[in-house]
Amino acid sequence: MAFWRRLLANPSAVVGLVVILLYVLAAVFAPQIAPYGPREMVLTDRLMPPAFVEGGSRAHLLGTDQLGQDIFSRILYGARVSLLVGLISVAISLAVGTVLGCIAGYWRGWVDRILSRIADLLMGFPYLLFTIFAMAIIGPGFGNLIIALCFKAWVEFFRLARGEMMAEGTKEYVEAARALGRGPVAIIAGEVLPNIIHSLLVLGTLRMGYMIIMEASLSFLGLGIPPSIPAWGSMVSAGRDQMLNAWWVATMPGLAIVGLVLAINLFGEGLRDVLDPRMRRW
C-alpha cells in the first residue's frame, strides 16, 4: 500500500501509467475497437485524409494509406507488436543479465573476468548497427527480432546486477547468511536479489521504450517485422514517400511511437523516484 501511495503521488508516474494502460487496452481489444481489419483494403479510399482534416471522412478517423488501408485500425493492431517486442525482449534480457551479473558479482575471479570481457566486447558495438547486422544474417521475423535485440541488451542488466551484487556481498546480512551455512544460490536468491531487484526493474522499464524504438527502426528499414504484419515502423516507412501530399500516412504511426515511448519513460522515471530511497522527497 505504501508503494502505491508513493506512486500515485508522483504525477509523471501516474500520467505515464494511464497512457500505457490505454495503449495496452487498445492492443488487447483491437479487434473490437478497429473499424476495419489490419489488411483490409478499399482501393477507392486511397490516401483519404483524416476525419479532422478538410476533405476527410468519418469512416476513416486517421485517414488511409496508399493501399486504402485504415490507418487507425493498423495502429491499433501495431500496438500489439510494439508492446510484445518491448515486453518479451526486456524480460529475457533482464533474466539473462541478472543471472549472469549475480554469478559474476558473487564468485568474482575468473568467472567475473570472462563474463565482463564478453560484456565489454558487446558494449563496443553500436546497438543499432549490431542488430541490423544480426537481422541481415538471420532474416526478418518476430522471433528473430527478439533474438537480435536480446543478444546485446542483457549487457546493461549484467553490469547493474554485477555492481549491486558486489556492493551487497560485503554487507553484514550476507556474511551472517554464510555463517548460518546457507549456500550461494540461497544467498543470491533469498538475501541479495530482493534488495537489488528494484534497480533492475527501473532499468527494465526504461529499456522497454528503447526496445520499442529499436523494433520500429528495424521495421522501418525492412529488417524487422514482415510487411504482412502491421507494425508502426513499417507504416512510417511506407508513408515516407507520401509526406508532401499525404503526411498522415507516416505521421500518425510516428506519433503513436512517440506517445508510447514517452509514457514508458515518464513511468520509469516515476518508478525510480518511488523505489530508490535516495530519490524520495516524501
N, C-alpha and C positions, 0 to 999 in steps of 0.2 A: 504493500500500500504506500509506503514512503517513497518507493521508486516512482510510482505513477503520479503521486502528488508533485514530486520534483519535476517529472517530465511534463505534466500538464501546466506547470508554472513557467515553462520555457516557451515563449511564443514561437520561435523558429522551429522547434521540435514539433509543436502542435500543427503548425501550418504544413510542414513537410509531411508529417504522418497522415494528415487529412488528404493531401493531394495524392500521396502514394496509395492510400486506400481507394480513392476514386479511380486511379489507373487500374488497380487490381480488380475492382468490381467491373470496370469496363471490359477488361480482358476475360474475366470469368463468364460474364453474361453477354459476350459479344454476339452470339447467335440470336439472342432475344432482342438486343438493342439495335444491331445493324439493320438498316432497311433493305440492304442488298447482300448478296453473297460476296465473299472476298475476291472471286474471279469472274463475277457476273459482268458481262459487257453489254452496253446499249450503244451501238455504233452511232445512232442518230443523236446521242447526247455527248459526243466527244468534246473535251475542253470546255465544258459548261462552267461558268463562273459560280462561286459560292452564293448561297442564298442572300447574304448580306451585301452583295455587290450588285450594282445595276446590271440588269440582264440575267441575273441568276435565277434559279428555280428552287422552290421549296422542296422539290423532290430530291435535291442533292444539296445537303446542308453545307458542305465544304467544297462543292464542285466535283468535277470529274477529270480524269486524265485523258491522254491521247487515245486510249482504247475504249473510252466510255465507261470506265470502272468508277464506282462511287468512292471518293477519297475518304470520306468519313467512315464508311464500312471497313475499308482496308486499314485505316489507322487503328480501329478497334481490334481487329484481328492481329495486326502487327504488334500491339502491346503484349500479346501472349509471347511472341518470340523474344522481345527485348527483356521482359521480366524473367522468363525461364532461363535465358542465357545468363543474365546477371546473377540470378539466384544460384543456379547449378554450378557455374564456374567459380563463384566466390565460395560456395560450400565445399567444393572439392579442394580448392587452393587453401582454404582455412584449415581443413582437416589434415592435409599433407604437410603444410608448413608448420602447423602446431606440433604435430607428432615429431617431425624431424628436428624442429627447434628445441623441443624439450629434451630429446635424446642428446643433441649436441651440447646443450647447456648443462645437463646433469652429469654426463660422463666425461665431457671435455676430451682432452688428449687427442689421439689420432682420429677418433670419430668426429670430433669437432673440426679438426683441421681439414679433413676430406670434404665434409658437408659444406663448410664455409668457403672452401675454394670453388666448389661447384656453384654455390650461390653467387660468389663474386664473378665467376665467368659469365653466368647468365645475366647478371646485372650490367655487364659491359655492353650488351646488345640493346639498341633501341627497341622498345616493346613493339611498336607498330611494324617496323621492318622485320623483326623476328617472326611475328605472327603472319605477315604477308609471305615470308619465305616458307613457313611451315604449311600454310594453306596451299601454296603453289605446289608443294610436294604431295600432300595427302589429299588434296582436292576439296571442293566445297561440300557443304552438308552440315546439318545441325550437330551431329556427334563429332565430326572432325573439327568443327569450330570450337567446341568445348575443349577438346584435347589441345588445340593450338593455343587457346587462351590460358589454360591451366599449366601448360608446360613451363611457363616462366612466372606466372602470377604467384606461385607458392613461396617465392623467394622473400617477399616482403613480410609475409606471415612468419616465415622461418627466422628472419633476423629479429623480429619483435619478440617472438616466443623464446628464442635463444637468450637474448639480453635480459628478458624478465626472469627466465629460469636461473641464469647465473646470479642475478641480484637476490632472488628469493632463496637460492640454495644455501646461502651463508647465514640465513636468519635462524633464530633460536628454535622456532617451531619445527623446522626441518631437521635440525640436529636432535631435537627431542624425539621425533619420529624414528630417526635412525637408531637412537639409543633404545627405543622400545622394540627394535627388531623388525620394523616394517621394511618391506622390500622396495626397490627403486620404483617399480610400477605403481605400487600403492601410494608411495610418497608423491610421485608426479601427479597421478590422477586424483588422489584424495586430499592432498595437502596444498600443493603448489598451484595446480590448474584452476581451482576455484578462485584464487587470488589474482590471477592474471587474465582470466577469460574476458573481463570487461574491456580491457585494452584491445584484445583480439577482435571482439565483436564490433567495437567502434571502427577499427581499421577495415573490417569486412563490410560494414555499412557504407563507408566512404568509397571503398574499391568497387562496390556494385555499380555505382554511377559510371565509373571509368570503364568497367566491362561493357556496359551498355553502349558507350561511345565507341569502344573498340569494335563491337559487333556491327554497329551502324557504319563505321568506316570500312570494314572489310566487305560488307554487303554493298556499299556504295561502289567499291572497286570491282565488284563481281566475284569476290573470293569467299564470301560468307554464306548466307542463306540462299538456296537456289531461287531463281526468279519465280518459280511456281508457287512459292510460299510468300504471303505478304510480310514484308519487313520494312521498317522505316528507312533504313539506309538505302535499300534498292529503290524505294519510292522516290527518295530525293535524287538518286542517280537518274531515274527515268525522267524526272522533270527538269533536269538541269539545262536541257536544250530548249525548254519552253519558258524560260524565265521572262522573256520580253513580252510575250503575248499571252502566257498562261502561268503567271507567277505562283498561283495557289498550288499547282501540282507538286512543286518541291518545297514550298514554304510551309504548308500545313503539317506534313510529317516531320519537317525540321523543327517546328515549334513543339510538336509532341515530344521529340527527343529532349529539347531544352527544358521543357516543363518537368519531365520525369527526373532527369539528372539533377536539376536544381532542387527539386523536392527531396531527393535522396541525400544530397549534400546538406541541406538545411536540417534534416532529421539526424544525420550523422553528427553534425556539429552540436546539436542539442543533446544528443545521447552522450557525447563526450563530456559535456558540461555536467550532466546528471551523474554519470558513473565515475568520473575522475574526482576524487575528493579535493585535489588541488585546484580544480576549476569551479567548485561550488561557491556560490555567493549567498546562499540562503540555508 
